[in-house]
């Protein structure tokens, strides 16, 4: 995954960047790199020398209406055109296209059910990303959204994503896998009633799920689900970091 119409970056908005950086560097192994040229204090998460995500503080004036959480960035070739397409397809433009000079042009948008994501075009060439599955990369993208068929049609119409397998989960509905130019990279399902609002979940890769679970406890995180085995002999956990942001991990059980 290193081209247009794919998730390429993952950003944490939080209330305590120092504590969050300490948590994720311990649990997932990311190195932390402050970005001096950013207009607001920003920290990149690195796997080796490659940036895979970042973190910034929620502005103080928004803390009463914005909870800590992750958002994904999808690369596009024309941010303004894609923002217009999101709106015409029934989505919403939450923050109009704008530039961070010398870095990127971006817009914050949402699908028709309200799940937010960012569309962006970077100033540089293709990103030098580590192989998927490397500890610290993102191994799965899961949408808790609206009804699956219209939701898939929205994303497929925008980005050309294609259907992979569909799994019947009984009362929870269909778990529809999707591909973004190759093998399946994620899935969509109807939002469970206990989830407050539609949201994209991102599963960060770890080498040993049980060791990662122990590290979560060492840094005062909370496990909300798992470890649970999934197809392909992988194991997943979902949790909350100490500031309350949801996150998920995927890895082997050694």
N, C-alpha and C positions, 0 to 999 in steps of 0.2 A: 504494500500500500504506500505508494509514493508518487501520486499524481492527482490531477483534478478530480473532483467529485468523490473524494474519499476523506474520512477523518484523518487528520494529520497532526493535530495538536490538542492538548487537553489542559484546561485552565481551572485552577481552584481559586474561588473568591472566599475569603475567610476573615475572621475577626482578630486573629492572632497569628501573623505570619511566622514569627519566631518559633512558637510552639508547634504549628503545623509543619514547618520545615523539619523540625526535630523528629516529629512523629513519622513522616513519610520517608525521610532518609533512613531511619532505623528500621521501619517495617519493610520497605520495598528496596532500599539500597540506592535511591537516587542521590547523586551529588547535587549540591546547591550552588548556583552561580548568580550573584546579583547582576542586574543589567543596568549599567551606569547611564546608557543613552536613553532609557525609557523616561517619558515625561512624568510618570508616577513610579514610586518604588516597586520594582518587579524582580522576581527571582525565577530563574529557569531551573527546571529539573533535568539533570543530565544522566544518560546511560553511557558510561565512558566519556567521550568528548561530544556526544550527540545530544542535542536538545530534544526532549520528547514532550515537554509540557512546561507549565509555569504557574506562578502564584502571585496574587496581589491582595491587598486589603480591601474589604468592603468600605466604601466611603462612609465616614461617620454619619452623614445626613441620611444614609440609606439603611443603617443597621437595624432600625425599627421595623422595616418592611422587607428586608432581604436577608434570608438565612444563608449560612455558609453552604457551599455546594460546588460541584464540578460542572463545567460546560465544555462541549466539544466543538472544534473548529473544522469545518469542511472546506477544502481547497476548491476554488472555482477560477475560471479564467476572466470573468467580468463581474465584479461585485454588484455594480449598479443594475446590470441586466438581471442577475439572479434575484436580487431583492425585489425587483418588479415582478418576476415570475412567481416568487413566493406569495406575494400579495394577490396576484391574479388567480392563483390556485387555491385560495381560501385561507392561506396562512396570514401571518402578521409581521410587519417590520417594527421591531421593538426599539431599535436604535438605527437611525438612517445611516447610509454609507458615509464613512469618514476615513481620513488618513491618519496614521501615525508616521510622520515623515521619515523616509529612509528605511522603514521597516515593513509596513503592510497597509493595505486598505481593507476595511472590514465593515460588516453590518451584523447586528444581532437580530435574529428572526425567530419565528415560532411556527410550528406546523398547525393545521386547523384545530387540533385538540389542545394546543397550548404548550407543547414540549419545545423548549428553547434550544437553539444552537447558533453557532456563528458561521457565517460564510466569509471567506477572506482570500486575498491574493497577496502573496509575499513579494517583496522587492527583489529577492535573490532568485536563483534557479532552483531545481529540485532539491528537496531536503535530503541530507545524508542520514538516513534512519537505520538503526540496528535491525537485524532480522527479527521478524515477529516470533515471539516465544522467548526471546532473550529476557532475562529478569529485568523488570522495569518498563518494558514495552506494554502496549495495550493489546490484549489478546481477544477481546470480544466487546461488542457494542450492542446493548440491549435497550430497547425502547418499551417503556410502559406508557402506552398511548391510548388512542381512540380505537374504534373498531378496526380490525386488521386490514380488511380489503381496501377501504378508502384511504387508510393511512399509508399502506404500501403504494397505492396508486399515486399519492402525493409525492413521495420520495422517488419513486421510479420515474415519474414524469419530469422531476427536476434533474435528477442525477444519473438516470439510466440504470439504477440498481435492478438486479434481477432476482427472481424467486429461486430459492434452493428448496430444501426439504421443508415440509410442514408437519408439525407434531400436534396431535390432538391431546390436550391436557384436561379433557373432561369439562368440569364446571368452570375451569379457568379459561376455556376457549382454545384457540389455535396459537401455537408458537411458530411463527413463520420466519424461517431463516432467510437471509438475503446475502447476495454477493455483490461486490463492487469491482467487477472486472476479472474475477478469478474464483477462488474458493469462497465459501461462506465466511463472512467476517462479523456477523451479528444476527440479531433476530428482533422481531416485533411481536408484541402481545397486547391484549386489552389490559388496561391498568387495573391491578387488583384494588378492591374497595378500600383496603387499609392504607394504600399509598395516597398521600394528600392530593397530588396533582401529577399530570403527565410529565415524564422526565426521561432523559437518556441516562443509562447506567453504563459505566466503563469498568471492565475487568482488567486489572493490572497483573502482569505475569510475575510469578515467583517460582523459585526452583523447588521449594519444599513447603507445601501448604501447612503442615503441622508446625514447622519452625516459624512460619510467618504468623500463625495464630498466636503462638507464644509471644512473639515480638509485639503484637497488638496489645496484649495484656500488659506487657512491660511498660508501655507508654500510655496506659490508661485509655485505650480505645475500647470499643464495645462490639462484640459479635452479635449480630441480629439474626443470622441464618448460617447454618453449616458448621463444619465442613460437610459438603454434600457432593456425591459423585455424579458426574455428567458423562455423556457419551464421549468416547475417545480416551477413557481411563484418566480423565482429569478430575480435579476436585475444586470446588468453589466455596468461598465464604463471602458473606456480605456483612458490613459493619458500619459503625459511626466513628469518625475521628473525635478527639477530645473537644473540638469546637462544634461538633454536631453535623458535619458534612458526611453524607453517605458515600461509601466507596465499596469496591468489590475486588477480590483477588482470585486468580485461577492458577493452578499448578499441580504438580504431581504429588502423590503421597509416597514418600520414600521409606 
